[in-house]
């Protein structure tokens, strides 16, 4: 139980903030690139001839 408290204290301080910054530096570019691919896919899916299911 004492180890869990120590881990919680470490993650709540500056070590936790540094870990979060490192995580976002690694994952942030990937998330941005993924968002760009999703937006580009939406543009391509919405482009072209307009077709209606009801004629």
C-alpha positions as CSV (number, residue, x, y, z in Angstrom):
1,X,0.0,0.0,0.0
2,X,2.9,2.3,0.8
3,X,4.3,1.8,-2.7
4,X,1.1,2.9,-4.3
5,X,1.1,6.1,-2.3
6,X,4.7,6.8,-3.3
7,X,3.8,6.3,-6.9
8,X,0.8,8.6,-6.7
9,X,2.9,11.3,-5.1
10,X,5.6,11.0,-7.8
11,X,3.0,11.2,-10.6
12,X,1.3,14.2,-9.0
13,X,4.4,16.3,-8.9
14,X,6.8,17.6,-11.5
15,X,7.7,14.0,-12.6
16,X,4.2,13.5,-13.6
17,X,4.1,16.7,-15.6
18,X,7.4,15.7,-17.3
19,X,6.0,12.3,-18.2
20,X,2.9,13.9,-19.7
21,X,5.0,16.3,-21.7
22,X,7.1,13.5,-23.0
23,X,4.0,11.5,-23.9
24,X,2.4,14.4,-25.8
25,X,5.7,15.0,-27.6
26,X,5.7,11.5,-28.8
27,X,2.0,11.0,-29.5
28,X,1.1,14.6,-30.6
29,X,2.5,14.4,-34.2
30,X,0.9,11.0,-34.7
31,X,-2.5,12.4,-33.6
32,X,-2.1,15.4,-35.9
33,X,-1.2,13.3,-38.9
34,X,-4.1,11.0,-38.2
35,X,-6.5,14.0,-38.1
36,X,-5.1,15.2,-41.4
37,X,-5.7,11.7,-43.0
38,X,-9.3,11.6,-41.6
39,X,-10.0,15.1,-43.0
40,X,-8.5,14.2,-46.4
41,X,-10.6,11.1,-46.5
42,X,-13.7,13.1,-45.8
43,X,-12.9,15.5,-48.6
44,X,-12.4,12.6,-51.1
45,X,-15.5,10.9,-49.9
46,X,-17.6,14.0,-50.3
47,X,-16.2,14.9,-53.7
48,X,-17.4,13.8,-57.1
49,X,-20.8,13.6,-58.6
50,X,-23.8,14.1,-56.4
51,X,-26.0,11.1,-56.4
52,X,-29.3,10.6,-54.7
53,X,-30.7,7.3,-53.5
54,X,-34.3,8.4,-54.5
55,X,-33.6,9.4,-58.1
